[in-house]
């Protein structure tokens, strides 16, 4: 009877596969719940600002409220996938509607950073800290 290499490599293959699965699990970013109030520092070529953002996270869905002394207030919607966060709102600045999109990375349960796009008319960076 001819032996195949499958039986001999079976346990070794299982160990390798289990090790790879454990490594992938260990490196996968854990999701963080951002629900709560955050203070942002936003830097743009036009200046800086410190809006306050309140998030409510339900799974990957994100809702909340944005409040800025410079740009006003607006409700927001977005997503959280792993450590990636994106949210959008429509602000009215000097009578003009402006879609603003924040895209970033959640660093830990109390901080995030990324970029902000002002309807393609300008962009900047942000950092956020849980209040």
N, CA, C and O of each residue as an XYZ file, in Angstrom:
524
protein
N       0.842     -1.172      0.000
C       0.000      0.000      0.000
C       0.887      1.235      0.000
O       1.847      1.327      0.766
N       0.561      2.166     -0.853
C       1.350      3.381     -1.004
C       0.878      4.436     -0.002
O      -0.316      4.719      0.095
N       1.829      5.017      0.745
C       1.492      6.062      1.712
C       1.541      7.413      1.021
O       2.389      7.657      0.163
N       0.633      8.272      1.399
C       0.644      9.633      0.855
C       1.190     10.583      1.904
O       1.166     10.293      3.100
N       1.668     11.688      1.450
C       2.216     12.694      2.356
C       1.157     13.420      3.150
O       1.479     14.174      4.068
N      -0.103     13.205      2.815
C      -1.184     13.913      3.494
C      -1.254     13.532      4.962
O      -1.386     14.398      5.826
N      -1.164     12.218      5.252
C      -1.251     11.772      6.640
C      -0.077     12.299      7.458
O      -0.257     12.735      8.595
N       1.099     12.260      6.895
C       2.280     12.712      7.625
C       2.230     14.215      7.869
O       2.626     14.686      8.935
N       1.749     14.959      6.897
C       1.740     16.406      7.069
C       0.467     16.892      7.750
O       0.358     18.076      8.068
N      -0.476     16.027      7.978
C      -1.735     16.423      8.601
C      -1.558     17.151      9.914
O      -2.034     18.278     10.046
N      -0.883     16.547     10.910
C      -0.715     17.242     12.184
C       0.134     18.511     12.039
O      -0.155     19.528     12.670
N       1.172     18.450     11.214
C       2.012     19.638     11.020
C       1.214     20.750     10.350
O       1.317     21.915     10.735
N       0.426     20.388      9.355
C      -0.402     21.379      8.669
C      -1.421     21.985      9.626
O      -1.684     23.187      9.580
N      -1.989     21.161     10.484
C      -2.968     21.653     11.460
C      -2.320     22.634     12.425
O      -2.926     23.643     12.783
N      -1.098     22.348     12.846
C      -0.388     23.241     13.760
C      -0.085     24.567     13.073
O      -0.256     25.634     13.663
N       0.368     24.493     11.822
C       0.668     25.709     11.070
C      -0.598     26.542     10.884
O      -0.580     27.758     11.078
N      -1.684     25.893     10.512
C      -2.948     26.616     10.299
C      -3.447     27.246     11.602
O      -3.920     28.382     11.604
N      -3.341     26.509     12.701
C      -3.779     27.048     13.990
C      -2.908     28.231     14.391
O      -3.411     29.220     14.925
N      -1.611     28.139     14.139
C      -0.698     29.233     14.463
C      -1.017     30.475     13.634
O      -1.020     31.590     14.156
N      -1.287     30.281     12.339
C      -1.634     31.402     11.468
C      -2.941     32.049     11.900
O      -3.064     33.274     11.898
N      -3.907     31.235     12.266
C      -5.198     31.764     12.719
C      -5.024     32.565     14.009
O      -5.616     33.634     14.159
N      -4.222     32.058     14.933
C      -3.983     32.763     16.193
C      -3.254     34.078     15.944
O      -3.564     35.094     16.566
N      -2.286     34.056     15.031
C      -1.549     35.268     14.698
C      -2.470     36.301     14.062
O      -2.415     37.481     14.409
N      -3.307     35.869     13.143
C      -4.247     36.788     12.491
C      -5.206     37.380     13.512
O      -5.509     38.572     13.456
N      -5.688     36.566     14.443
C      -6.615     37.048     15.470
C      -5.919     38.060     16.374
O      -6.503     39.083     16.732
N      -4.658     37.771     16.746
C      -3.924     38.659     17.641
C      -3.642     40.003     16.986
O      -3.590     41.023     17.673
N      -3.458     40.021     15.654
C      -3.138     41.259     14.971
C      -4.373     42.016     14.497
O      -4.271     43.188     14.137
N      -5.523     41.377     14.490
C      -6.743     42.051     14.038
C      -7.095     43.162     15.016
O      -7.123     42.925     16.223
N      -7.364     44.362     14.529
C      -7.693     45.460     15.430
C      -9.045     45.235     16.072
O     -10.028     44.913     15.404
N      -9.074     45.406     17.359
C     -10.324     45.251     18.087
C     -11.151     46.510     17.913
O     -10.612     47.616     17.895
N     -12.452     46.345     17.784
C     -13.323     47.505     17.668
C     -13.398     48.241     18.993
O     -13.315     47.633     20.060
N     -13.552     49.522     18.917
C     -13.669     50.355     20.101
C     -14.996     51.095     20.011
O     -15.347     51.611     18.950
N     -15.725     51.148     21.100
C     -16.983     51.888     21.120
C     -16.668     53.349     21.420
O     -16.126     53.667     22.478
N     -17.008     54.235     20.486
C     -16.698     55.655     20.631
C     -17.842     56.452     21.253
O     -17.773     57.679     21.328
N     -18.895     55.761     21.700
C     -20.034     56.446     22.302
C     -19.571     57.394     23.408
O     -18.814     57.007     24.299
N     -20.033     58.623     23.335
C     -19.663     59.607     24.348
C     -19.323     60.947     23.721
O     -19.534     61.162     22.527
N     -18.794     61.844     24.541
C     -18.452     63.189     24.099
C     -16.948     63.291     23.874
O     -16.151     62.850     24.703
N     -16.575     63.877     22.743
C     -15.179     64.031     22.345
C     -14.897     65.495     22.051
O     -15.781     66.228     21.608
N     -13.662     65.920     22.298
C     -13.188     67.249     21.940
C     -12.135     67.066     20.849
O     -11.187     66.298     21.009
N     -12.313     67.773     19.753
C     -11.419     67.662     18.611
C     -10.539     68.895     18.500
O     -10.932     69.988     18.906
N      -9.365     68.714     17.956
C      -8.491     69.808     17.534
C      -8.358     69.656     16.033
O      -7.827     68.652     15.559
N      -8.831     70.637     15.274
C      -8.804     70.585     13.814
C      -7.832     71.646     13.311
O      -7.886     72.803     13.729
N      -6.943     71.235     12.408
C      -5.966     72.140     11.810
C      -6.198     72.201     10.304
O      -6.235     71.168      9.636
N      -6.354     73.411      9.769
C      -6.481     73.608      8.323
C      -5.593     74.784      7.921
O      -5.050     75.482      8.778
N      -5.449     74.999      6.623
C      -4.692     76.164      6.159
C      -5.399     77.464      6.533
O      -4.761     78.508      6.667
N      -6.715     77.396      6.700
C      -7.489     78.585      7.045
C      -7.484     78.867      8.548
O      -7.969     79.912      8.980
N      -6.945     77.954      9.341
C      -6.921     78.149     10.787
C      -7.232     76.866     11.533
O      -7.214     75.774     10.963
N      -7.517     77.018     12.816
C      -7.789     75.841     13.647
C      -9.097     76.025     14.391
O      -9.628     77.131     14.491
N      -9.602     74.924     14.907
C     -10.844     74.951     15.668
C     -10.874     73.807     16.659
O     -10.069     72.879     16.585
N     -11.812     73.886     17.586
C     -11.935     72.862     18.624
C     -13.394     72.460     18.805
O     -13.992     72.760     19.838
N     -13.979     71.780     17.806
C     -15.378     71.365     17.942
C     -15.540     70.265     18.991
O     -14.602     69.537     19.316
N     -16.752     70.176     19.501
C     -17.122     69.082     20.399
C     -18.049     68.164     19.628
O     -18.970     68.628     18.956
N     -17.810     66.860     19.721
C     -18.594     65.878     18.980
C     -19.136     64.849     19.959
O     -18.394     64.308     20.780
N     -20.435     64.582     19.868
C     -21.053     63.548     20.679
C     -21.442     62.398     19.763
O     -22.190     62.586     18.803
N     -20.932     61.208     20.061
C     -21.190     60.017     19.246
C     -22.107     59.050     19.971
O     -22.089     58.946     21.197
N     -22.917     58.338     19.179
C     -23.652     57.176     19.663
C     -23.381     56.063     18.655
O     -23.754     56.164     17.486
N     -22.733     55.009     19.121
C     -22.375     53.896     18.253
C     -23.286     52.712     18.523
O     -23.519     52.341     19.674
N     -23.802     52.118     17.443
C     -24.624     50.912     17.520
C     -24.047     49.927     16.513
O     -24.376     49.992     15.328
N     -23.189     49.012     16.969
C     -22.469     48.134     16.052
C     -21.510     48.966     15.234
O     -20.667     49.671     15.789
N     -21.628     48.893     13.908
C     -20.782     49.703     13.029
C     -21.409     51.060     12.710
O     -20.736     51.947     12.184
N     -22.698     51.224     13.025
C     -23.409     52.472     12.718
C     -23.077     53.556     13.743
O     -22.988     53.299     14.944
N     -22.899     54.761     13.237
C     -22.527     55.881     14.080
C     -23.466     57.047     13.805
O     -23.691     57.411     12.650
N     -24.010     57.630     14.863
C     -24.800     58.855     14.766
C     -24.270     59.803     15.831
O     -23.496     59.406     16.702
N     -24.692     61.047     15.753
C     -24.253     61.975     16.776
C     -24.509     63.414     16.418
O     -25.307     63.728     15.535
N     -23.803     64.297     17.133
C     -23.999     65.725     16.972
C     -22.646     66.432     17.014
O     -21.795     66.122     17.847
N     -22.465     67.383     16.102
C     -21.242     68.170     15.970
C     -21.548     69.592     16.394
O     -22.559     70.159     15.978
N     -20.678     70.184     17.227
C     -20.896     71.543     17.696
C     -19.577     72.313     17.642
O     -18.592     71.932     18.275
N     -19.578     73.409     16.870
C     -18.381     74.217     16.700
C     -18.735     75.692     16.820
O     -19.729     76.138     16.247
N     -17.934     76.452     17.556
C     -18.188     77.889     17.661
C     -17.921     78.584     16.329
O     -18.458     79.664     16.085
N     -17.104     77.985     15.463
C     -16.796     78.570     14.158
C     -17.776     78.160     13.061
O     -18.180     78.986     12.243
N     -18.158     76.877     13.046
C     -18.946     76.351     11.930
C     -20.384     75.985     12.280
O     -21.144     75.581     11.400
N     -20.767     76.117     13.529
C     -22.146     75.831     13.905
C     -22.365     74.407     14.365
O     -21.441     73.723     14.807
N     -23.621     73.972     14.250
C     -24.013     72.656     14.750
C     -24.676     71.848     13.659
O     -25.309     72.391     12.754
N     -24.518     70.520     13.762
C     -25.155     69.621     12.794
C     -25.171     68.210     13.340
O     -24.300     67.814     14.115
N     -26.185     67.452     12.917
C     -26.210     66.028     13.215
C     -25.268     65.325     12.247
O     -25.037     65.800     11.135
N     -24.727     64.192     12.677
C     -23.776     63.461     11.840
C     -24.170     62.002     11.743
O     -24.903     61.476     12.581
N     -23.657     61.350     10.685
C     -23.823     59.906     10.485
C     -22.498     59.357      9.999
O     -21.735     60.048      9.323
N     -22.229     58.099     10.352
C     -20.984     57.498      9.902
C     -20.900     56.037     10.240
O     -21.900     55.384     10.537
N     -19.670     55.528     10.189
C     -19.419     54.117     10.486
C     -18.126     53.972     11.285
O     -17.218     54.801     11.215
N     -18.087     52.893     12.037
C     -16.873     52.453     12.718
C     -16.674     51.006     12.309
O     -17.528     50.156     12.561
N     -15.533     50.729     11.671
C     -15.208     49.365     11.243
C     -13.824     49.042     11.769
O     -12.816     49.533     11.261
N     -13.793     48.192     12.814
C     -12.517     47.935     13.478
C     -12.064     49.218     14.129
O     -12.742     49.745     15.012
N     -10.922     49.728     13.702
C     -10.407     50.993     14.235
C     -10.573     52.149     13.250
O     -10.104     53.257     13.513
N     -11.234     51.903     12.120
C     -11.471     52.954     11.126
C     -12.793     53.653     11.437
O     -13.807     53.005     11.693
N     -12.763     54.983     11.411
C     -13.967     55.775     11.667
C     -14.143     56.783     10.539
O     -13.186     57.410     10.085
N     -15.387     56.920     10.100
C     -15.743     57.910      9.090
C     -17.093     58.492      9.479
O     -18.021     57.753      9.810
N     -17.201     59.808      9.440
C     -18.506     60.416      9.672
C     -18.631     61.694      8.859
O     -17.647     62.371      8.560
N     -19.885     62.000      8.510
C     -20.188     63.119      7.624
C     -21.324     63.937      8.208
O     -22.219     63.408      8.868
N     -21.273     65.233      7.952
C     -22.355     66.119      8.348
C     -22.471     67.231      7.317
O     -21.540     67.476      6.549
N     -23.602     67.894      7.302
C     -23.786     69.051      6.430
C     -23.898     70.285      7.306
O     -24.824     70.421      8.105
N     -22.936     71.180      7.139
C     -22.927     72.435      7.893
C     -23.376     73.572      6.988
O     -23.168     73.514      5.776
N     -23.973     74.580      7.544
C     -24.341     75.773      6.789
C     -23.406     76.892      7.217
O     -23.448     77.359      8.355
N     -22.558     77.316      6.277
C     -21.567     78.344      6.552
C     -21.871     79.545      5.654
O     -21.818     79.439      4.428
N     -22.184     80.668      6.259
C     -22.532     81.900      5.543
C     -23.600     81.650      4.471
O     -23.501     82.147      3.349
N     -24.622     80.869      4.842
C     -25.730     80.591      3.953
C     -25.480     79.493      2.923
O     -26.360     79.203      2.113
N     -24.322     78.889      2.937
C     -23.987     77.841      1.972
C     -23.851     76.504      2.683
O     -23.169     76.402      3.703
N     -24.508     75.466      2.136
C     -24.386     74.109      2.693
C     -23.032     73.530      2.310
O     -22.580     73.650      1.172
N     -22.397     72.897      3.299
C     -21.060     72.349      3.118
C     -21.014     70.949      3.706
O     -21.190     70.778      4.912
N     -20.777     69.934      2.855
C     -20.641     68.559      3.341
C     -19.227     68.360      3.863
O     -18.256     68.536      3.127
N     -19.115     67.994      5.128
C     -17.823     67.819      5.785
C     -17.670     66.339      6.155
O     -18.565     65.740      6.752
N     -16.513     65.758      5.787
C     -16.263     64.345      6.051
C     -14.989     64.178      6.858
O     -13.923     64.655      6.470
N     -15.114     63.500      7.978
C     -13.969     63.127      8.806
C     -13.660     61.652      8.548
O     -14.562     60.815      8.551
N     -12.393     61.340      8.326
C     -11.940     59.965      8.111
C     -10.714     59.752      8.984
O      -9.744     60.504      8.887
N     -10.751     58.733      9.835
C      -9.620     58.574     10.734
C      -9.448     57.180     11.287
O     -10.094     56.219     10.868
N      -8.542     57.116     12.252
C      -8.200     55.878     12.933
C      -8.380     56.081     14.429
O      -7.920     57.076     14.990
N      -9.047     55.139     15.065
C      -9.211     55.169     16.509
C      -7.927     54.594     17.099
O      -7.631     53.412     16.926
N      -7.176     55.429     17.790
C      -5.879     55.020     18.343
C      -6.051     54.110     19.550
O      -5.372     53.088     19.660
N      -6.942     54.468     20.446
C      -7.283     53.668     21.618
C      -8.671     54.121     22.065
O      -9.326     54.886     21.357
N      -9.119     53.668     23.206
C     -10.498     53.979     23.612
C     -10.729     55.458     23.902
O     -11.874     55.881     24.055
N      -9.657     56.255     23.979
C      -9.809     57.664     24.314
C      -9.209     58.635     23.307
O      -9.183     59.838     23.565
N      -8.725     58.144     22.162
C      -8.138     59.068     21.188
C      -8.291     58.552     19.758
O      -8.356     57.349     19.505
N      -8.345     59.517     18.833
C      -8.425     59.207     17.412
C      -7.733     60.326     16.647
O      -7.506     61.410     17.185
N      -7.397     60.054     15.385
C      -6.806     61.094     14.543
C      -7.092     60.775     13.091
O      -7.411     59.638     12.744
N      -6.975     61.792     12.242
C      -7.230     61.558     10.829
C      -7.284     62.849     10.039
O      -6.641     63.840     10.383
N      -8.074     62.814      8.960
C      -8.193     63.952      8.062
C      -9.649     64.401      7.982
O     -10.574     63.641      8.266
N      -9.818     65.647      7.590
C     -11.158     66.203      7.401
C     -11.194     66.867      6.028
O     -10.261     67.567      5.635
N     -12.291     66.633      5.306
C     -12.467     67.193      3.967
C     -13.698     68.098      3.974
O     -14.785     67.683      4.378
N     -13.512     69.337      3.521
C     -14.599     70.305      3.472
C     -15.127     70.389      2.043
O     -14.809     71.324      1.309
N     -15.927     69.414      1.661
C     -16.594     69.358      0.349
C     -15.622     69.562     -0.808
O     -15.992     70.146     -1.827
N     -14.387     69.090     -0.667
C     -13.413     69.220     -1.730
C     -12.841     70.629     -1.876
O     -12.005     70.869     -2.747
N     -13.286     71.565     -1.027
C     -12.810     72.953     -1.121
C     -11.662     73.232     -0.167
O     -11.053     74.300     -0.221
N     -11.367     72.295      0.694
C     -10.284     72.444      1.664
C     -10.198     71.193      2.498
O     -11.146     70.411      2.576
N      -9.056     71.012      3.118
C      -8.895     69.844      3.973
C      -7.971     70.177      5.124
O      -7.330     71.227      5.156
N      -7.921     69.252      6.068
C      -7.075     69.448      7.233
C      -6.885     68.145      7.974
O      -7.191     67.065      7.469
N      -6.376     68.272      9.179
C      -6.156     67.108     10.033
C      -6.894     67.325     11.343
O      -7.240     68.451     11.701
N      -7.130     66.220     12.054
C      -7.774     66.334     13.356
C      -7.199     65.316     14.324
O      -6.699     64.263     13.929
N      -7.285     65.657     15.597
C      -7.084     64.709     16.678
C      -8.303     64.836     17.570
O      -8.869     65.921     17.708
N      -8.703     63.743     18.168
C      -9.857     63.754     19.053
C      -9.541     63.053     20.356
O      -8.886     62.011     20.365
N     -10.002     63.616     21.446
C      -9.821     63.027     22.783
C     -11.173     62.899     23.452
O     -11.985     63.824     23.420
N     -11.410     61.752     24.053
C     -12.666     61.553     24.799
C     -12.685     62.516     25.988
O     -11.691     62.673     26.697
N     -13.835     63.153     26.186
C     -13.993     64.126     27.268
C     -14.291     63.421     28.569
O     -14.458     64.072     29.600
